[in-house]
Amino acid sequence: MTKPKILISEDEVIIAEDIAASLKELGYEICAIDTGEDTLDMIRETQPDLVLLDINLRGEADGVEIGHRIRQEFNIPFIYLTAYADKGTLDRAKKTEPDGFLVKPFDEKGLRSAIEIALYKHDNTSHHTNGKEIDGMQQSTKEQEVAADYIFVKVKHRIIKVHYSDILWVEAYDNYSFIVTADQKYLVSSTLKDMEQKLPSQNFVRVHRSYIANLDKIEALEENSVVFAKGDIPIGKSYKKTLMSRFNII
């Protein structure tokens, strides 16, 4: 799968380099780092999938002005980075309709989540405006899901088949969910409750208010967690009895 290309517009060089290092660690491609002076030209040249934009850039145009230009001229998502912004700046920023805000300092988990949600929302909006072809594909995949051993997940401009047998767990994230496999983590626009209804109950069970586990992929059970080959997830007290009843324990 092609790595999303990200452009960083940040006039603090050390901060920009730290962000770039984190993005590379998370598997993204850095197409450019700019101090804000040439951001729009760099977008035209490198054609990024997303821009991380410092809201308080110093120069002839601040981050909000550049954000406004991005919204007008380019069909790409952008996320504002900010450590502090006065009310007037925030009011201006909101009017540019950014795809997210990240408050400094932020960790890699927050960075990944903000980027994945921004990319997903943008891609989903593009599908709705591109015509009925995708809608037809979605309808056909929904019909297949009932009897099949897989679901389809939208990733950028592709609809990817994910077999139930490859899913380790499903994790709630606000009104979205992450489907976690051994190799990938997919963001989908379904709540955990929706996912619980879509997944086959003979294999998938709610183990926590924020997690659904694939019983076939569980390696071990500990006092307060379910262990998989890739990691572990917590067990909620109210779900523990039901979970334990699903295993033949001797």
N, C-alpha and C positions, 0 to 999 in steps of 0.2 A: 504494500500500500504506500502511495506517495506521502511523504511527510508534509504536513502543513508548513508553509513558509511564513515567517513572522518578521515584520520590520519593527525595530525598536527606535522610538523617537524620544530621547532623553539627554538633557544637556549636562548631567553629572556623569562623567566618563566612568568612574568606578562603579556607580550604581548600574549603568548600562551594561558593563562587562559582567557584573554579578548576575543580572537578569539573563544575559545571553548564556552564561554557563549553566544556569538552572534550566533554561529552555532546551539546551542540548542534552542535558541529563534526562529530561522528560521525553526526548525523542523528536523534538521539533527542529526544523531547519531555520537558521538565521540568514535572511537574505540581505539585510543591511542594518547598520546602526548609525543613527543620525542625531545631531544635536538640535535639530529643529529648523535649521536654516534652509535645508534643501529637502525636507521630508516629502513634499508633494512631487518634486522631480524624481526622488528615489522610488516613490510608489509607481510612477509611470514607467520607470526603468526596470524595476525588479518584479513588479506585479505580485505583491505578497497576498497571502490568504487572509491576513489579519494584521492590524497595527496596534502596538502598545504605545500609548501616547501620554507623555507627562503633561498634566494639566497646567503646570506652572512654568512652561518653557520661557526662557528669557530671550528676547529678540524682537524684531519688528512685529512678528505675529506670535501670540502665546498659543498654548495647546488647544484652547477652546476655539480660536480662530482657525487653526489647522483642522480641528475636528469638524468644524462647520464646512470647510472646503472638501474634506474627505466625503462627508455625507452628500454633498452636492455633486461631486465629480466622479466618484468611484463607487462601484458596487461591491464594497468589502466592509466587513465589520471592524470596529475599533474599540479599544478599551482604554479608559483614562486611568493613569497612575497618579496618585496624589498622596502627599504626606500631610498637607494642610491646604485648604482653600477657603477664602472668605465667602460669605453668603452670596454676594454679588456674582463672584466667579462661578459658584455652584449653580446658581440660577441660570447663568448664561450657558453653562455646560449641559444642563438638562435639556435645554432647547435644541441642542444639536443631536439629540436622540442617540447617545452612545450605546454600545452593546454591553457595557458593564463598567464598573468602577473597581479598582484595586487600591486599597489603602496601604501605604508603606508603613512599616515593613510587612511583607507578606511572605508566606512559606510556599514551598513547591506544590503542596496539595491545593492551596487556594489559587495559585497561579494556573495549575492544570484545569481545575474546575471552571474558572472564569473563562479560559480560552475555549474549552470544549463546549460549554453552554453557548458562548457567542457564535462559534462556528456552526453549531447545530441549529440554533435559532435562525441564523442567516440562511443556511442551506434550506431549511424547512420553508422559510418565506419565499425563497427563490422557486421552489417546486410549486408553490401555490400560484405563483404569477406566470409560470412558464406554460400553462395549459392543462389539458385533461389527461395527458398520456400517463403521468405518474399516478394520478388518481386511479386510473384503470389498473395499473400494476398493483397498487395497494389493495384494491378490491379483490383482485385475483389471489394475492398472497394471503389475505384474510380468510378466503374460502379454503385455501390449502392448509392453513394452520390447524383447522379443526381435526383433521385426520392424520396430519404429518408428524414426524418426530423432530421438527425444527421450526424456528420462527425466522422472519426476515427483519433485519435491522438496517435503517438508513444511515449510511456513513458518507458524508459529503454528497457526491453525485452518483453514488452506487447504492443498491439495495443488496445487502449481503446475507446469505443463508448462515444461520448459526444453529447447529444441532443441539438439542437439549443435553445430549451426552457430553458436550464440551463445556457446558456452563458449570462453574463452581458455585457461585452464589450471585444473588441479586441484592443490590444495596440502594437504599433510598437516598435521594438528594433533592430536598425541597419537593417540587411537583414533578421531578424527573426521577429516573432510576439509572443506576449503572449495572450493566450485565457484565460480570467478570468471568473470563475464561483463563486458561493457563497462559495464553499469549496476548490477550487483548482485554481492553476495558471499554465497552460501548456505552455511550450515553443515549438514552431513549426518552421520548416525551410521554411516558406513562408513569403514574404513581405506583408505589409498591403494592397498593391494594389492587390496582388494575393488573399488574404483573402476576399477582397471586392467582387471579382468576384465569389468566391466559396460560399459565404453566400447568402441566399435568400434576395433579395432586398426589399421584402414586410415587412420584420422584421428588417433588419439591414441597418443602414444609417451612412455614414461618418459624424462625427460631428467636426472633427479637423484633421489636417494633420497627426496626430499620433494616432487617435482613431476612432473606429467604435462602435456604440452603438446598443444594442438590444432594439428596441422601446417598446416591451412588458414588459421590466424590469425597465423602467424608473419610478422612484417614484415622481420626481418633476423636474422642470426646474428653474434655477436661471439665473441671468443676464448673467453670463459668465461660467456657468457649468451645467452639467447634473447630477442629483442626483439619486443614486441607494441605495438599502438597505445596501450594503456593503461599499459604499464610493461614490465619485464623480469624474468626469473627465471634462476637460475643453471643452468649445465650441469655435471653431475658427470663427473669424468674417466672413470669406468668406463662411462658411457652415451654419451660423445661419438661414438665410432666408429659405433655403431648409428644415432644421430641423423643424422649426416652422410650415411650411406648411403641415407637416405630422400629426399634431395634431388638433383635434376639440376643439378649445379654445373658451370659452364663457365669 
